[in-house]
């Protein structure tokens, strides 16, 4: 015996199918509000734990937003304290000499907003020195891995969210 679906059931099934298609291939947001027990860091501080592949933006005492990130490859990870020295929306990218040596076929400049630009939607440049950044990515499958030359990659929706929260001079603490 075949059961006929009521018009509302057909409508709901169609809506669910459309939603599934709309969100197919989009990364799930890799951020969540959590309890952050490390009281050493004040609200507004970014704490990165490379071993956990996590970046924490401290929002209040005992609370942070946790983002999933990609970190530096073996031999490219670092630790220490830097400060936000640059904030850029869809910047052009010129590969540093080390990256160009490893990938000589890269062009000298990739335009901002290009799907080939590995910096993604936003860049939060770290200094002093300016050689490292927190940025989006054109390779979302690398999030959660050790994949970069020392920068921290985020899903583009996540780096847009973080970018809106940070200010010039924000401290960034990188721990193992």
SVG drawing of the C-alpha trace seen along z (x, -y; Angstrom):
<svg xmlns="http://www.w3.org/2000/svg" viewBox="-3 -50 67 52">
<polyline fill="none" stroke="black" stroke-width="0.4" points="0.0,0.0 1.4,-3.4 0.8,-6.4 0.0,-9.7 1.9,-12.7 -0.2,-15.6 0.7,-18.9 2.4,-20.2 4.6,-17.1 5.6,-17.7 6.4,-21.3 8.5,-20.4 10.4,-17.7 11.1,-20.2 12.3,-22.9 14.6,-20.4 16.1,-19.4 16.6,-23.0 18.4,-23.7 20.6,-20.7 21.6,-21.9 22.2,-25.5 24.6,-24.3 26.3,-21.5 30.0,-22.2 30.0,-25.0 32.3,-24.5 30.6,-24.1 31.4,-27.0 34.5,-26.0 33.9,-28.3 32.1,-28.0 31.8,-30.0 33.5,-28.0 34.6,-28.3 38.3,-29.4 39.9,-28.6 43.3,-30.2 43.0,-33.4 46.3,-34.8 44.7,-36.4 42.5,-39.5 39.5,-40.0 40.5,-40.9 43.6,-38.7 44.1,-36.0 45.6,-32.8 46.8,-30.1 47.5,-26.6 49.3,-25.0 49.0,-21.4 45.3,-21.8 44.9,-23.5 42.8,-26.1 42.7,-29.9 40.9,-31.4 39.6,-35.0 39.1,-35.8 35.7,-37.6 35.4,-37.8 37.0,-36.4 36.6,-32.6 35.1,-32.8 36.5,-32.6 35.5,-31.9 37.4,-28.9 38.1,-28.7 39.6,-25.7 42.8,-26.6 45.6,-25.3 49.1,-25.8 52.6,-25.7 54.1,-22.6 56.8,-20.7 59.8,-23.0 57.6,-26.1 55.8,-26.4 56.8,-29.1 55.8,-30.4 55.9,-33.7 53.9,-37.0 53.2,-39.2 50.7,-42.0 48.2,-42.9 49.9,-45.4 47.8,-45.0 44.2,-44.6 43.3,-44.0 40.2,-43.0 40.9,-40.7 44.5,-41.8 46.7,-41.0 49.4,-38.4 53.0,-38.2 54.6,-34.9 57.6,-35.3 60.9,-34.1 60.7,-30.9 57.3,-30.0 58.5,-31.0 61.5,-28.7 59.2,-25.8 56.7,-26.6 58.5,-28.3 55.5,-28.3 53.6,-30.7 53.0,-34.1 54.7,-37.1 51.4,-38.6 47.9,-37.1 45.1,-39.7 42.9,-40.2 39.6,-38.5 41.0,-35.9 40.0,-32.3 43.7,-31.5 44.7,-33.9 45.7,-31.8 45.1,-34.8 41.3,-34.4 38.8,-37.0 40.8,-38.8 44.3,-39.2 45.3,-40.0 49.0,-40.7 51.3,-40.1 54.4,-42.0 56.9,-43.0 58.4,-41.8 55.2,-41.2 56.2,-37.8 53.3,-36.0 49.5,-36.4 46.2,-35.0 44.2,-34.8 41.5,-33.1 42.2,-30.4 41.4,-29.2 42.1,-25.6 39.5,-25.0 40.4,-21.3 43.7,-22.3 41.9,-23.6 42.8,-21.4 46.1,-20.4 49.8,-21.5 49.9,-23.0 51.4,-26.5 54.8,-28.2 54.0,-29.6 50.8,-31.5 47.5,-30.5 44.7,-29.7 41.0,-29.9 37.8,-29.3 36.8,-32.5 33.6,-33.0 35.6,-32.5 38.4,-35.0 35.7,-37.5 34.2,-37.1 37.5,-37.4 38.6,-40.4 35.5,-42.2 36.5,-41.6 40.2,-42.6 41.9,-45.9 45.4,-47.2 47.7,-46.2 45.7,-43.2 48.1,-40.7 48.5,-37.3 50.0,-34.6 51.2,-31.5 51.7,-28.4 52.7,-24.8"/>
</svg>
